[in-house]
Amino acid sequence: MKYTSRGIQIPYSKAEIILTILRKHRIINVDLEFVRKEKTLVIPVNTTDDNLRSLLESAAIDFDYSVDVFAFIEKEKQPKNLFEAVNNSIPEHLQEHIPKAYDIVGDIVIIDIPEEILSFKFKFGEALLSLFPSIKTVYRKASTVSGELRIREIEYLSGEKKCVTVHTEHEIKIVVNVCEAYFSPRLGHEHKRVADKCKEGEIIIDLFTGVGSFPLHIAKSKAITVHAIDINKEALKCLEKSIKNNNPKGMIIPTHGDSRRVIDTLPKADRIIMNLPGRAHEYIDVACNIARPGSIIYFYQFVSDSEPLEEMKKILEEKLNEQNWIIEEIISFEKIRESAPREIHACLEVSVIPQHK
Ligand SMILES: C[S@@+](CC[C@H](N)C(=O)[O-])C[C@H]1O[C@@H](n2cnc3c(N)ncnc32)[C@H](O)[C@@H]1O
């Protein structure tokens, strides 16, 4: 589209000097394209003639220029966010449902599109690809996380048809199969927080490792042995590739199977990670089997946001008592993220000891 606007015409060879002055005073009209006319350049400006002339006089410009009204072409507008990228395709009364957030896993985006605007799903696919040049594939969440393997159905929307990507968390490259293994890009801080607590020479057991994010963080630069267990073979295949890619200083030992069934093959642990929220309490007997007095447990749960620490402590204490173990010390309590309205995913870190009778 053509527009007329005030502009300044200068010799092309002087463009840099003038642009520096105009930018400093923020008077370039950034919505319009510059015009090149033979050996001159016409720059659209947002100011009055008088203001522009006095500015150029005070800058002691010693070459010819002219200030006038010129014809310009409007710049093609690039959307700044997802809303701007799709709102032209979605009726106004439905635009309130356009999601503000989405998960980026490596070069794959996974978006949750509400039912009300699901018929526009492919628009989202194209929009996300054009918003982020580094993104190769877009999926949408087609179910909640469920089942023993904690995976969700995802529906392909656009881009390259692939499931495997490499996600970077604090410089660690994690291979993720988004179609066949659990992974949340929202746990990066938690993986690092726990890893930072682990000490050289320790033995760590991650009972529900998924693609092995905790072990990769923990073993990255410390001589620590981490046993990484998961019932999902695909998740462990990812971990095996990540171990090769990251060349960790410590040792990661992936073990496929049900944690309950493989514990006989494991040593006693200094720290036990139990990130299976919703079901971790069912495995406290397993944790007690591989604990020694003073071992530290990272116990994850979904709890209500009203008194989360008390709720978690109660669940854990009850299960420990059934095994004749008790909490020796509460070391930390971390709220990780909101998992549902009025519900949080949290971690209680405790040291445990056997109960003296
Ligand atoms: C919440 S996800 C893992 C999260 C992972 N620790 C992380 O931080 O990214 C839970 C994992 O537990 C695994 N799982 C579920 N039941 C299991 C069991 N009985 N034994 C071993 N792994 C199990 C699932 O396959 C899934 O990968």
The ligand as a MOL file (V3000), in Angstrom:
LIG
                    3D

  0  0  0     0  0            999 V3000
M  V30 BEGIN CTAB
M  V30 COUNTS 27 29 0 0 0
M  V30 BEGIN ATOM
M  V30 1 C 7.0700 -37.9170 35.1180 0
M  V30 2 S 7.9140 -39.0010 34.0760 0 CHG=1
M  V30 3 C 9.6450 -38.8020 34.3200 0
M  V30 4 C 10.1630 -37.5240 34.5730 0
M  V30 5 C 11.6400 -37.4070 34.5380 0
M  V30 6 N 12.2170 -37.8730 35.7700 0
M  V30 7 C 11.9390 -35.9300 34.2790 0
M  V30 8 O 12.2170 -35.2390 35.2440 0
M  V30 9 O 11.8700 -35.5000 33.1350 0 CHG=-1
M  V30 10 C 7.7160 -40.5360 34.8790 0
M  V30 11 C 8.4140 -41.6970 34.2200 0
M  V30 12 O 8.2340 -42.8490 35.0410 0
M  V30 13 C 8.1670 -43.9710 34.2020 0
M  V30 14 N 7.5290 -45.0420 35.0030 0
M  V30 15 C 6.2430 -45.1610 35.3790 0
M  V30 16 N 6.0780 -46.2370 36.1680 0
M  V30 17 C 7.3060 -46.8100 36.3140 0
M  V30 18 C 7.7980 -47.9240 37.0270 0
M  V30 19 N 7.0030 -48.6800 37.7350 0
M  V30 20 N 9.1110 -48.2050 36.9640 0
M  V30 21 C 9.9410 -47.4310 36.2230 0
M  V30 22 N 9.5270 -46.3760 35.5130 0
M  V30 23 C 8.2390 -46.0410 35.5580 0
M  V30 24 C 7.4060 -43.5110 32.9820 0
M  V30 25 O 7.7030 -44.3020 31.8670 0
M  V30 26 C 7.9220 -42.0520 32.8440 0
M  V30 27 O 8.9820 -41.9840 31.9340 0
M  V30 END ATOM
M  V30 BEGIN BOND
M  V30 1 1 1 2
M  V30 2 1 2 3
M  V30 3 1 2 10
M  V30 4 1 3 4
M  V30 5 1 4 5
M  V30 6 1 5 6
M  V30 7 1 5 7
M  V30 8 2 7 8
M  V30 9 1 7 9
M  V30 10 1 10 11
M  V30 11 1 11 12
M  V30 12 1 11 26
M  V30 13 1 12 13
M  V30 14 1 13 14
M  V30 15 1 13 24
M  V30 16 1 14 15
M  V30 17 1 14 23
M  V30 18 2 15 16
M  V30 19 1 16 17
M  V30 20 1 17 18
M  V30 21 2 17 23
M  V30 22 1 18 19
M  V30 23 2 18 20
M  V30 24 1 20 21
M  V30 25 2 21 22
M  V30 26 1 22 23
M  V30 27 1 24 25
M  V30 28 1 24 26
M  V30 29 1 26 27
M  V30 END BOND
M  V30 END CTAB
M  END
